[in-house]
Amino acid sequence: MKATLPITALLLLFVSVGATAATLGAQSPVGKPPSALQVCSLLTNAEIQQLVARGGYASEKNETPLGVGSSCTYGIGRGQIIVYSGPQAEANFNELLKSFHKDTVTKHAVSGVGEGAYVIYPKPRDEYEVRVGLLATKYRQYMLGISLEPDKGKPSESVQPDLIALTKVVMQKLP
């Protein structure tokens, strides 16, 4: 049986540059440590089943710190929420995309979910990497990157309505 490279692998790549991104000027105000936002705690189990699993498997949650951000991966790559915070949140997220050569993927504007929202559909590098849709948006002091794997046999673009719905819920729950 062929194993697919889950979105977790992309996260692991993201994590490897998370510390680097944190040194790109994303410092907390003097005397205040970076917020320890627990991204996995933003969604209830019911919301995870409805918005992330969407009929698939996503009961396992994996929280990963990313310097001045954090990430939660659900299931074996079914979905992921990345949140960067602070004055350099957008720059850190963009550096993350650039580090993995995802900054040149065509961006499709999305309205109604924050400032400058867009979705990308990066092509898998090989047959072992899963397809995803990734919605990125700036919201208050946060930069969000939310990805979902499409259902088997469906195009990556099919997740856009689900990405928008999930992003709206995450935005409501951010402190």
C-alpha positions as CSV (number, residue, x, y, z in Angstrom):
1,M,0.0,0.0,0.0
2,K,1.4,3.4,-1.0
3,A,1.6,5.9,1.8
4,T,0.8,9.5,1.0
5,L,2.9,12.3,2.4
6,P,0.4,14.1,4.6
7,I,0.1,17.8,5.1
8,T,2.0,17.1,8.3
9,A,5.1,16.8,6.2
10,L,4.6,20.3,4.9
11,L,4.1,21.4,8.5
12,L,7.4,19.7,9.5
13,L,9.0,21.7,6.8
14,F,7.3,24.8,8.1
15,V,8.4,24.1,11.6
16,S,12.0,23.8,10.5
17,V,11.9,27.5,9.3
18,G,9.6,28.6,12.2
19,A,12.5,29.5,14.3
20,T,14.2,31.3,11.4
21,A,11.0,33.2,10.8
22,A,10.9,34.2,14.4
23,T,14.3,35.9,14.0
24,L,13.2,38.0,11.1
25,G,12.2,40.9,13.3
26,A,9.1,39.4,14.8
27,Q,9.8,40.4,18.3
28,S,7.4,40.9,21.2
29,P,7.0,44.3,22.8
30,V,9.7,44.9,25.4
31,G,8.9,43.0,28.6
32,K,6.2,40.9,27.1
33,P,6.8,37.3,26.0
34,P,5.1,36.1,22.8
35,S,1.5,34.9,23.2
36,A,1.2,31.2,23.7
37,L,-1.9,30.8,21.6
38,Q,-3.0,27.1,21.6
39,V,-4.4,26.8,18.1
40,C,-5.7,23.3,18.7
41,S,-8.0,24.6,21.4
42,L,-9.8,27.0,19.1
43,L,-12.1,24.4,17.7
44,T,-14.5,22.1,19.5
45,N,-14.6,18.4,18.6
46,A,-17.9,19.0,16.8
47,E,-16.4,21.8,14.8
48,I,-13.4,19.6,13.9
49,Q,-15.7,16.9,12.6
50,Q,-17.9,19.3,10.7
51,L,-15.3,21.8,9.3
52,V,-12.1,19.8,9.1
53,A,-12.9,16.1,8.9
54,R,-15.9,16.6,6.6
55,G,-16.7,12.9,6.6
56,G,-13.0,11.8,6.8
57,Y,-10.7,11.2,9.7
58,A,-9.4,14.1,11.8
59,S,-9.8,13.2,15.5
60,E,-6.0,13.4,16.2
61,K,-4.7,16.9,16.9
62,N,-1.0,17.9,16.9
63,E,0.0,21.3,18.2
64,T,3.3,22.7,17.0
65,P,4.9,26.0,18.1
66,L,6.3,28.1,15.2
67,G,8.4,30.8,16.8
68,V,5.9,33.6,17.1
69,G,3.1,31.4,15.9
70,S,1.6,28.0,16.3
71,S,0.0,25.3,14.2
72,C,-2.5,22.6,14.7
73,T,-2.6,19.6,12.3
74,Y,-5.8,17.5,12.3
75,G,-5.7,13.8,11.5
76,I,-3.1,12.5,9.2
77,G,-3.1,15.7,7.2
78,R,-6.8,16.3,6.7
79,G,-6.4,19.9,7.7
80,Q,-4.1,22.4,9.4
81,I,-4.4,25.8,11.0
82,I,-1.4,28.1,11.2
83,V,-1.5,31.3,13.2
84,Y,1.3,33.9,13.4
85,S,0.8,36.9,15.7
86,G,2.4,40.3,16.1
87,P,3.6,43.1,13.9
88,Q,5.6,40.8,11.6
89,A,3.0,38.1,11.4
90,E,2.4,38.6,7.6
91,A,6.1,38.8,6.8
92,N,6.7,35.6,8.8
93,F,4.0,33.7,7.0
94,N,5.2,35.0,3.6
95,E,8.8,33.9,4.5
96,L,7.4,30.5,5.3
97,L,5.7,30.2,1.9
98,K,8.9,31.5,0.2
99,S,11.1,28.9,2.0
100,F,9.1,26.1,0.4
101,H,8.7,27.8,-3.0
102,K,5.0,28.2,-2.5
103,D,5.2,32.0,-2.8
104,T,5.0,31.7,-6.6
105,V,1.8,29.6,-6.7
106,T,-1.1,31.5,-8.3
107,K,-3.1,33.4,-5.7
108,H,-6.9,33.6,-6.0
109,A,-8.5,36.5,-4.1
110,V,-11.2,35.6,-1.6
111,S,-13.5,38.1,0.0
112,G,-15.3,38.2,3.3
113,V,-12.5,36.6,5.4
114,G,-10.0,39.2,6.5
115,E,-7.7,41.6,4.8
116,G,-6.0,40.5,1.5
117,A,-7.3,37.0,1.7
118,Y,-6.3,34.5,-1.0
119,V,-6.3,30.8,-1.7
120,I,-3.6,28.8,-3.4
121,Y,-3.6,25.2,-4.7
122,P,0.0,24.0,-4.7
123,K,0.7,21.1,-6.9
124,P,2.0,18.0,-5.1
125,R,5.8,17.5,-5.6
126,D,5.2,13.7,-6.2
127,E,2.6,11.0,-6.0
128,Y,3.2,10.7,-2.2
129,E,2.3,14.3,-1.3
130,V,-1.4,15.1,-0.8
131,R,-3.2,17.9,-2.6
132,V,-4.4,20.8,-0.5
133,G,-6.1,24.2,-0.7
134,L,-4.5,26.8,1.5
135,L,-6.3,30.0,2.5
136,A,-4.2,32.8,3.8
137,T,-5.5,36.0,5.4
138,K,-4.6,38.9,7.7
139,Y,-6.9,39.4,10.6
140,R,-6.2,42.0,13.3
141,Q,-2.7,41.2,14.6
142,Y,-2.8,37.7,13.1
143,M,-1.8,36.0,9.8
144,L,-3.7,32.8,9.2
145,G,-2.9,29.9,6.9
146,I,-5.6,27.3,6.8
147,S,-5.4,24.3,4.7
148,L,-7.7,21.4,3.9
149,E,-7.2,18.2,1.9
150,P,-10.0,17.6,-0.7
151,D,-12.0,14.4,-0.7
152,K,-10.7,11.6,-2.8
153,G,-11.4,12.1,-6.5
154,K,-12.3,15.8,-6.1
155,P,-10.1,18.7,-7.3
156,S,-8.2,20.8,-4.8
157,E,-10.4,23.8,-5.7
158,S,-13.4,21.9,-4.2
159,V,-12.3,22.8,-0.7
160,Q,-12.6,26.6,-1.1
161,P,-16.1,26.9,0.4
162,D,-14.9,24.7,3.4
163,L,-11.8,26.8,3.8
164,I,-13.9,30.0,4.0
165,A,-16.3,28.5,6.5
166,L,-13.4,27.2,8.7
167,T,-11.5,30.5,8.5
168,K,-14.6,32.4,9.6
169,V,-15.0,30.2,12.7
170,V,-11.3,30.5,13.5
171,M,-11.4,34.3,13.2
172,Q,-14.3,34.5,15.7
173,K,-12.4,32.4,18.2
174,L,-9.1,34.3,18.2
175,P,-8.5,36.4,21.4
